[in-house]
Amino acid sequence: MRCGAYPAATVALAYASREVVIDDLLPERDPNLLDLCGEHVERMVPPRGWTVRDLRTLVPAAAE
Ligand SMILES: [Zn+2]
């Protein structure tokens, strides 16, 4: 799912709670987490039965 765009958020998969947790981009790259660009975060479809939890504080304003 990686693309050439600049990552905008860090995504963690919490298997125990079946949650996709989206958070602000981590300053340090964590190989266990996914850094996604804004577009891929928006287009991301959680696995069936999972919920998405958006903890981001730096959500980019919707393009005018
Ligand atoms: Zn992308």
PDB file of the backbone (N, CA, C, O) and the ligand in Angstrom, with CONECT records:
HET     ZN  A 101       1
ATOM      1  N   MET A   1       0.822  -1.194   0.000  1.00  0.00           N
ATOM      2  CA  MET A   1       0.000   0.000   0.000  1.00  0.00           C
ATOM      3  C   MET A   1       0.861   1.251   0.000  1.00  0.00           C
ATOM      4  O   MET A   1       0.358   2.374  -0.037  1.00  0.00           O
ATOM      5  N   ARG A   2       2.218   1.025   0.044  1.00  0.00           N
ATOM      6  CA  ARG A   2       3.085   2.208   0.082  1.00  0.00           C
ATOM      7  C   ARG A   2       3.074   2.865  -1.297  1.00  0.00           C
ATOM      8  O   ARG A   2       2.992   2.208  -2.335  1.00  0.00           O
ATOM      9  N   CYS A   3       3.159   4.155  -1.256  1.00  0.00           N
ATOM     10  CA  CYS A   3       3.236   4.893  -2.501  1.00  0.00           C
ATOM     11  C   CYS A   3       4.283   5.966  -2.318  1.00  0.00           C
ATOM     12  O   CYS A   3       4.893   6.063  -1.253  1.00  0.00           O
ATOM     13  N   GLY A   4       4.497   6.760  -3.322  1.00  0.00           N
ATOM     14  CA  GLY A   4       5.576   7.745  -3.282  1.00  0.00           C
ATOM     15  C   GLY A   4       5.197   8.990  -2.510  1.00  0.00           C
ATOM     16  O   GLY A   4       6.041   9.851  -2.264  1.00  0.00           O
ATOM     17  N   ALA A   5       3.933   9.093  -2.126  1.00  0.00           N
ATOM     18  CA  ALA A   5       3.482  10.310  -1.453  1.00  0.00           C
ATOM     19  C   ALA A   5       4.044  10.379  -0.033  1.00  0.00           C
ATOM     20  O   ALA A   5       4.394   9.362   0.567  1.00  0.00           O
ATOM     21  N   TYR A   6       4.121  11.598   0.482  1.00  0.00           N
ATOM     22  CA  TYR A   6       4.676  11.785   1.814  1.00  0.00           C
ATOM     23  C   TYR A   6       3.700  11.231   2.848  1.00  0.00           C
ATOM     24  O   TYR A   6       2.510  11.542   2.795  1.00  0.00           O
ATOM     25  N   PRO A   7       4.180  10.419   3.784  1.00  0.00           N
ATOM     26  CA  PRO A   7       3.267   9.854   4.776  1.00  0.00           C
ATOM     27  C   PRO A   7       2.648  10.942   5.641  1.00  0.00           C
ATOM     28  O   PRO A   7       3.302  11.933   5.966  1.00  0.00           O
ATOM     29  N   ALA A   8       1.407  10.757   6.006  1.00  0.00           N
ATOM     30  CA  ALA A   8       0.678  11.748   6.794  1.00  0.00           C
ATOM     31  C   ALA A   8       0.192  11.195   8.129  1.00  0.00           C
ATOM     32  O   ALA A   8      -0.151  11.956   9.033  1.00  0.00           O
ATOM     33  N   ALA A   9       0.164   9.891   8.249  1.00  0.00           N
ATOM     34  CA  ALA A   9      -0.338   9.294   9.495  1.00  0.00           C
ATOM     35  C   ALA A   9       0.308   7.931   9.708  1.00  0.00           C
ATOM     36  O   ALA A   9       0.791   7.300   8.768  1.00  0.00           O
ATOM     37  N   THR A  10       0.307   7.503  10.935  1.00  0.00           N
ATOM     38  CA  THR A  10       0.804   6.182  11.281  1.00  0.00           C
ATOM     39  C   THR A  10      -0.377   5.302  11.662  1.00  0.00           C
ATOM     40  O   THR A  10      -1.229   5.696  12.458  1.00  0.00           O
ATOM     41  N   VAL A  11      -0.419   4.126  11.094  1.00  0.00           N
ATOM     42  CA  VAL A  11      -1.544   3.222  11.316  1.00  0.00           C
ATOM     43  C   VAL A  11      -1.051   1.973  12.040  1.00  0.00           C
ATOM     44  O   VAL A  11      -0.065   1.357  11.636  1.00  0.00           O
ATOM     45  N   ALA A  12      -1.743   1.609  13.106  1.00  0.00           N
ATOM     46  CA  ALA A  12      -1.414   0.389  13.851  1.00  0.00           C
ATOM     47  C   ALA A  12      -2.601  -0.571  13.760  1.00  0.00           C
ATOM     48  O   ALA A  12      -3.758  -0.149  13.768  1.00  0.00           O
ATOM     49  N   LEU A  13      -2.304  -1.835  13.676  1.00  0.00           N
ATOM     50  CA  LEU A  13      -3.366  -2.843  13.657  1.00  0.00           C
ATOM     51  C   LEU A  13      -3.403  -3.531  15.019  1.00  0.00           C
ATOM     52  O   LEU A  13      -2.486  -4.270  15.378  1.00  0.00           O
ATOM     53  N   ALA A  14      -4.470  -3.281  15.768  1.00  0.00           N
ATOM     54  CA  ALA A  14      -4.613  -3.903  17.094  1.00  0.00           C
ATOM     55  C   ALA A  14      -5.423  -5.187  16.914  1.00  0.00           C
ATOM     56  O   ALA A  14      -6.653  -5.163  16.910  1.00  0.00           O
ATOM     57  N   TYR A  15      -4.716  -6.302  16.767  1.00  0.00           N
ATOM     58  CA  TYR A  15      -5.403  -7.570  16.489  1.00  0.00           C
ATOM     59  C   TYR A  15      -6.286  -7.997  17.649  1.00  0.00           C
ATOM     60  O   TYR A  15      -7.375  -8.532  17.441  1.00  0.00           O
ATOM     61  N   ALA A  16      -5.829  -7.765  18.853  1.00  0.00           N
ATOM     62  CA  ALA A  16      -6.600  -8.224  20.020  1.00  0.00           C
ATOM     63  C   ALA A  16      -7.982  -7.565  20.037  1.00  0.00           C
ATOM     64  O   ALA A  16      -8.990  -8.221  20.299  1.00  0.00           O
ATOM     65  N   SER A  17      -8.012  -6.275  19.758  1.00  0.00           N
ATOM     66  CA  SER A  17      -9.300  -5.556  19.817  1.00  0.00           C
ATOM     67  C   SER A  17      -9.885  -5.353  18.425  1.00  0.00           C
ATOM     68  O   SER A  17     -10.907  -4.684  18.268  1.00  0.00           O
ATOM     69  N   ARG A  18      -9.226  -5.942  17.395  1.00  0.00           N
ATOM     70  CA  ARG A  18      -9.716  -5.793  16.018  1.00  0.00           C
ATOM     71  C   ARG A  18      -9.966  -4.334  15.687  1.00  0.00           C
ATOM     72  O   ARG A  18     -11.042  -3.949  15.231  1.00  0.00           O
ATOM     73  N   GLU A  19      -8.965  -3.557  15.923  1.00  0.00           N
ATOM     74  CA  GLU A  19      -9.081  -2.127  15.623  1.00  0.00           C
ATOM     75  C   GLU A  19      -7.929  -1.689  14.735  1.00  0.00           C
ATOM     76  O   GLU A  19      -6.788  -2.125  14.894  1.00  0.00           O
ATOM     77  N   VAL A  20      -8.260  -0.821  13.802  1.00  0.00           N
ATOM     78  CA  VAL A  20      -7.246  -0.129  13.009  1.00  0.00           C
ATOM     79  C   VAL A  20      -7.116   1.245  13.647  1.00  0.00           C
ATOM     80  O   VAL A  20      -8.044   2.053  13.599  1.00  0.00           O
ATOM     81  N   VAL A  21      -5.973   1.500  14.237  1.00  0.00           N
ATOM     82  CA  VAL A  21      -5.788   2.756  14.966  1.00  0.00           C
ATOM     83  C   VAL A  21      -4.959   3.719  14.111  1.00  0.00           C
ATOM     84  O   VAL A  21      -3.806   3.440  13.779  1.00  0.00           O
ATOM     85  N   ILE A  22      -5.561   4.843  13.768  1.00  0.00           N
ATOM     86  CA  ILE A  22      -4.870   5.859  12.972  1.00  0.00           C
ATOM     87  C   ILE A  22      -4.396   6.953  13.923  1.00  0.00           C
ATOM     88  O   ILE A  22      -5.167   7.471  14.731  1.00  0.00           O
ATOM     89  N   ASP A  23      -3.138   7.289  13.815  1.00  0.00           N
ATOM     90  CA  ASP A  23      -2.603   8.329  14.717  1.00  0.00           C
ATOM     91  C   ASP A  23      -1.720   9.288  13.914  1.00  0.00           C
ATOM     92  O   ASP A  23      -1.375   9.020  12.764  1.00  0.00           O
ATOM     93  N   ASP A  24      -1.367  10.391  14.534  1.00  0.00           N
ATOM     94  CA  ASP A  24      -0.489  11.334  13.858  1.00  0.00           C
ATOM     95  C   ASP A  24       0.804  10.614  13.462  1.00  0.00           C
ATOM     96  O   ASP A  24       1.222   9.653  14.107  1.00  0.00           O
ATOM     97  N   LEU A  25       1.416  11.099  12.401  1.00  0.00           N
ATOM     98  CA  LEU A  25       2.634  10.461  11.909  1.00  0.00           C
ATOM     99  C   LEU A  25       3.699  10.450  13.006  1.00  0.00           C
ATOM    100  O   LEU A  25       4.018  11.494  13.576  1.00  0.00           O
ATOM    101  N   LEU A  26       4.238   9.288  13.296  1.00  0.00           N
ATOM    102  CA  LEU A  26       5.282   9.174  14.312  1.00  0.00           C
ATOM    103  C   LEU A  26       6.575   9.782  13.775  1.00  0.00           C
ATOM    104  O   LEU A  26       6.898   9.580  12.604  1.00  0.00           O
ATOM    105  N   PRO A  27       7.331  10.528  14.603  1.00  0.00           N
ATOM    106  CA  PRO A  27       8.589  11.128  14.132  1.00  0.00           C
ATOM    107  C   PRO A  27       9.608  10.044  13.771  1.00  0.00           C
ATOM    108  O   PRO A  27      10.407  10.205  12.848  1.00  0.00           O
ATOM    109  N   GLU A  28       9.564   8.942  14.517  1.00  0.00           N
ATOM    110  CA  GLU A  28      10.485   7.827  14.257  1.00  0.00           C
ATOM    111  C   GLU A  28       9.727   6.727  13.511  1.00  0.00           C
ATOM    112  O   GLU A  28       8.639   6.342  13.941  1.00  0.00           O
ATOM    113  N   ARG A  29      10.260   6.221  12.428  1.00  0.00           N
ATOM    114  CA  ARG A  29       9.612   5.162  11.650  1.00  0.00           C
ATOM    115  C   ARG A  29       9.628   3.861  12.467  1.00  0.00           C
ATOM    116  O   ARG A  29      10.687   3.431  12.925  1.00  0.00           O
ATOM    117  N   ASP A  30       8.459   3.236  12.650  1.00  0.00           N
ATOM    118  CA  ASP A  30       8.362   1.973  13.395  1.00  0.00           C
ATOM    119  C   ASP A  30       8.009   0.875  12.403  1.00  0.00           C
ATOM    120  O   ASP A  30       6.943   0.914  11.787  1.00  0.00           O
ATOM    121  N   PRO A  31       8.909  -0.122  12.240  1.00  0.00           N
ATOM    122  CA  PRO A  31       8.654  -1.176  11.249  1.00  0.00           C
ATOM    123  C   PRO A  31       7.392  -1.995  11.541  1.00  0.00           C
ATOM    124  O   PRO A  31       6.895  -2.695  10.658  1.00  0.00           O
ATOM    125  N   ASN A  32       6.879  -1.915  12.747  1.00  0.00           N
ATOM    126  CA  ASN A  32       5.667  -2.678  13.077  1.00  0.00           C
ATOM    127  C   ASN A  32       4.400  -1.901  12.736  1.00  0.00           C
ATOM    128  O   ASN A  32       3.289  -2.426  12.807  1.00  0.00           O
ATOM    129  N   LEU A  33       4.594  -0.647  12.366  1.00  0.00           N
ATOM    130  CA  LEU A  33       3.447   0.195  12.055  1.00  0.00           C
ATOM    131  C   LEU A  33       3.504   0.622  10.587  1.00  0.00           C
ATOM    132  O   LEU A  33       4.534   0.510   9.921  1.00  0.00           O
ATOM    133  N   LEU A  34       2.399   1.098  10.127  1.00  0.00           N
ATOM    134  CA  LEU A  34       2.302   1.505   8.723  1.00  0.00           C
ATOM    135  C   LEU A  34       2.235   3.025   8.629  1.00  0.00           C
ATOM    136  O   LEU A  34       1.377   3.645   9.257  1.00  0.00           O
ATOM    137  N   ASP A  35       3.115   3.621   7.866  1.00  0.00           N
ATOM    138  CA  ASP A  35       3.009   5.061   7.602  1.00  0.00           C
ATOM    139  C   ASP A  35       2.308   5.229   6.266  1.00  0.00           C
ATOM    140  O   ASP A  35       2.792   4.748   5.241  1.00  0.00           O
ATOM    141  N   LEU A  36       1.184   5.901   6.272  1.00  0.00           N
ATOM    142  CA  LEU A  36       0.405   6.054   5.045  1.00  0.00           C
ATOM    143  C   LEU A  36       0.221   7.530   4.706  1.00  0.00           C
ATOM    144  O   LEU A  36       0.194   8.384   5.592  1.00  0.00           O
ATOM    145  N   CYS A  37       0.098   7.813   3.437  1.00  0.00           N
ATOM    146  CA  CYS A  37      -0.185   9.176   3.009  1.00  0.00           C
ATOM    147  C   CYS A  37      -1.671   9.458   3.271  1.00  0.00           C
ATOM    148  O   CYS A  37      -2.458   8.544   3.520  1.00  0.00           O
ATOM    149  N   GLY A  38      -2.026  10.721   3.209  1.00  0.00           N
ATOM    150  CA  GLY A  38      -3.398  11.124   3.497  1.00  0.00           C
ATOM    151  C   GLY A  38      -4.408  10.400   2.625  1.00  0.00           C
ATOM    152  O   GLY A  38      -5.464   9.980   3.096  1.00  0.00           O
ATOM    153  N   GLU A  39      -4.076  10.259   1.359  1.00  0.00           N
ATOM    154  CA  GLU A  39      -5.014   9.621   0.435  1.00  0.00           C
ATOM    155  C   GLU A  39      -5.231   8.162   0.800  1.00  0.00           C
ATOM    156  O   GLU A  39      -6.364   7.682   0.775  1.00  0.00           O
ATOM    157  N   HIS A  40      -4.170   7.455   1.135  1.00  0.00           N
ATOM    158  CA  HIS A  40      -4.330   6.031   1.456  1.00  0.00           C
ATOM    159  C   HIS A  40      -5.018   5.839   2.798  1.00  0.00           C
ATOM    160  O   HIS A  40      -5.701   4.838   3.014  1.00  0.00           O
ATOM    161  N   VAL A  41      -4.841   6.785   3.686  1.00  0.00           N
ATOM    162  CA  VAL A  41      -5.561   6.678   4.970  1.00  0.00           C
ATOM    163  C   VAL A  41      -7.062   6.801   4.701  1.00  0.00           C
ATOM    164  O   VAL A  41      -7.868   6.045   5.244  1.00  0.00           O
ATOM    165  N   GLU A  42      -7.413   7.752   3.868  1.00  0.00           N
ATOM    166  CA  GLU A  42      -8.830   7.980   3.563  1.00  0.00           C
ATOM    167  C   GLU A  42      -9.419   6.787   2.816  1.00  0.00           C
ATOM    168  O   GLU A  42     -10.579   6.429   3.017  1.00  0.00           O
ATOM    169  N   ARG A  43      -8.614   6.181   1.962  1.00  0.00           N
ATOM    170  CA  ARG A  43      -9.136   5.082   1.128  1.00  0.00           C
ATOM    171  C   ARG A  43      -9.028   3.733   1.820  1.00  0.00           C
ATOM    172  O   ARG A  43      -9.508   2.725   1.303  1.00  0.00           O
ATOM    173  N   MET A  44      -8.399   3.715   2.985  1.00  0.00           N
ATOM    174  CA  MET A  44      -8.176   2.438   3.663  1.00  0.00           C
ATOM    175  C   MET A  44      -9.510   1.805   4.077  1.00  0.00           C
ATOM    176  O   MET A  44     -10.382   2.473   4.632  1.00  0.00           O
ATOM    177  N   VAL A  45      -9.648   0.515   3.799  1.00  0.00           N
ATOM    178  CA  VAL A  45     -10.859  -0.221   4.190  1.00  0.00           C
ATOM    179  C   VAL A  45     -10.448  -1.232   5.269  1.00  0.00           C
ATOM    180  O   VAL A  45      -9.639  -2.119   4.999  1.00  0.00           O
ATOM    181  N   PRO A  46     -10.988  -1.112   6.473  1.00  0.00           N
ATOM    182  CA  PRO A  46     -10.589  -2.044   7.525  1.00  0.00           C
ATOM    183  C   PRO A  46     -11.083  -3.454   7.210  1.00  0.00           C
ATOM    184  O   PRO A  46     -12.081  -3.627   6.511  1.00  0.00           O
ATOM    185  N   PRO A  47     -10.386  -4.448   7.724  1.00  0.00           N
ATOM    186  CA  PRO A  47     -10.859  -5.817   7.524  1.00  0.00           C
ATOM    187  C   PRO A  47     -12.280  -5.966   8.081  1.00  0.00           C
ATOM    188  O   PRO A  47     -12.679  -5.245   8.996  1.00  0.00           O
ATOM    189  N   ARG A  48     -13.024  -6.899   7.520  1.00  0.00           N
ATOM    190  CA  ARG A  48     -14.414  -7.101   7.964  1.00  0.00           C
ATOM    191  C   ARG A  48     -14.443  -7.388   9.469  1.00  0.00           C
ATOM    192  O   ARG A  48     -13.694  -8.225   9.973  1.00  0.00           O
ATOM    193  N   GLY A  49     -15.309  -6.688  10.157  1.00  0.00           N
ATOM    194  CA  GLY A  49     -15.451  -6.921  11.592  1.00  0.00           C
ATOM    195  C   GLY A  49     -14.501  -6.070  12.421  1.00  0.00           C
ATOM    196  O   GLY A  49     -14.536  -6.101  13.651  1.00  0.00           O
ATOM    197  N   TRP A  50     -13.656  -5.316  11.741  1.00  0.00           N
ATOM    198  CA  TRP A  50     -12.748  -4.425  12.470  1.00  0.00           C
ATOM    199  C   TRP A  50     -13.342  -3.025  12.525  1.00  0.00           C
ATOM    200  O   TRP A  50     -14.182  -2.657  11.704  1.00  0.00           O
ATOM    201  N   THR A  51     -12.897  -2.264  13.490  1.00  0.00           N
ATOM    202  CA  THR A  51     -13.314  -0.854  13.570  1.00  0.00           C
ATOM    203  C   THR A  51     -12.092   0.031  13.393  1.00  0.00           C
ATOM    204  O   THR A  51     -10.961  -0.374  13.664  1.00  0.00           O
ATOM    205  N   VAL A  52     -12.340   1.223  12.942  1.00  0.00           N
ATOM    206  CA  VAL A  52     -11.250   2.183  12.757  1.00  0.00           C
ATOM    207  C   VAL A  52     -11.330   3.220  13.873  1.00  0.00           C
ATOM    208  O   VAL A  52     -12.378   3.824  14.101  1.00  0.00           O
ATOM    209  N   ARG A  53     -10.222   3.417  14.557  1.00  0.00           N
ATOM    210  CA  ARG A  53     -10.185   4.427  15.611  1.00  0.00           C
ATOM    211  C   ARG A  53      -9.196   5.509  15.176  1.00  0.00           C
ATOM    212  O   ARG A  53      -8.004   5.252  15.006  1.00  0.00           O
ATOM    213  N   ASP A  54      -9.714   6.713  15.001  1.00  0.00           N
ATOM    214  CA  ASP A  54      -8.889   7.813  14.506  1.00  0.00           C
ATOM    215  C   ASP A  54      -8.460   8.691  15.682  1.00  0.00           C
ATOM    216  O   ASP A  54      -9.271   9.435  16.232  1.00  0.00           O
ATOM    217  N   LEU A  55      -7.215   8.605  16.056  1.00  0.00           N
ATOM    218  CA  LEU A  55      -6.699   9.369  17.196  1.00  0.00           C
ATOM    219  C   LEU A  55      -5.926  10.600  16.749  1.00  0.00           C
ATOM    220  O   LEU A  55      -5.310  11.293  17.560  1.00  0.00           O
ATOM    221  N   ARG A  56      -5.967  10.857  15.472  1.00  0.00           N
ATOM    222  CA  ARG A  56      -5.173  11.955  14.946  1.00  0.00           C
ATOM    223  C   ARG A  56      -5.613  13.296  15.534  1.00  0.00           C
ATOM    224  O   ARG A  56      -6.800  13.554  15.736  1.00  0.00           O
ATOM    225  N   THR A  57      -4.637  14.118  15.794  1.00  0.00           N
ATOM    226  CA  THR A  57      -4.946  15.482  16.236  1.00  0.00           C
ATOM    227  C   THR A  57      -4.630  16.455  15.125  1.00  0.00           C
ATOM    228  O   THR A  57      -5.049  17.612  15.133  1.00  0.00           O
ATOM    229  N   LEU A  58      -3.872  15.943  14.163  1.00  0.00           N
ATOM    230  CA  LEU A  58      -3.416  16.827  13.084  1.00  0.00           C
ATOM    231  C   LEU A  58      -4.120  16.467  11.791  1.00  0.00           C
ATOM    232  O   LEU A  58      -3.481  16.369  10.743  1.00  0.00           O
ATOM    233  N   VAL A  59      -5.427  16.269  11.851  1.00  0.00           N
ATOM    234  CA  VAL A  59      -6.145  15.882  10.641  1.00  0.00           C
ATOM    235  C   VAL A  59      -6.099  17.039   9.650  1.00  0.00           C
ATOM    236  O   VAL A  59      -6.538  18.149   9.953  1.00  0.00           O
ATOM    237  N   PRO A  60      -5.563  16.767   8.464  1.00  0.00           N
ATOM    238  CA  PRO A  60      -5.476  17.844   7.462  1.00  0.00           C
ATOM    239  C   PRO A  60      -6.860  18.358   7.106  1.00  0.00           C
ATOM    240  O   PRO A  60      -7.796  17.577   6.935  1.00  0.00           O
ATOM    241  N   ALA A  61      -6.990  19.703   6.993  1.00  0.00           N
ATOM    242  CA  ALA A  61      -8.279  20.289   6.639  1.00  0.00           C
ATOM    243  C   ALA A  61      -8.682  19.785   5.273  1.00  0.00           C
ATOM    244  O   ALA A  61      -7.839  19.629   4.390  1.00  0.00           O
ATOM    245  N   ALA A  62      -9.961  19.531   5.095  1.00  0.00           N
ATOM    246  CA  ALA A  62     -10.462  19.032   3.810  1.00  0.00           C
ATOM    247  C   ALA A  62     -10.142  20.069   2.746  1.00  0.00           C
ATOM    248  O   ALA A  62     -10.343  21.266   2.952  1.00  0.00           O
ATOM    249  N   ALA A  63      -9.642  19.602   1.605  1.00  0.00           N
ATOM    250  CA  ALA A  63      -9.273  20.512   0.499  1.00  0.00           C
ATOM    251  C   ALA A  63     -10.507  21.300   0.081  1.00  0.00           C
ATOM    252  O   ALA A  63     -11.591  20.747  -0.102  1.00  0.00           O
ATOM    253  N   GLU A  64     -10.317  22.570  -0.062  1.00  0.00           N
ATOM    254  CA  GLU A  64     -11.455  23.436  -0.437  1.00  0.00           C
ATOM    255  C   GLU A  64     -12.016  23.061  -1.785  1.00  0.00           C
ATOM    256  O   GLU A  64     -12.971  23.683  -2.252  1.00  0.00           O
TER     257      GLU A  64
HETATM  258 ZN    ZN A 101      -0.240   6.579  -0.351  1.00  0.00          ZN2+
END
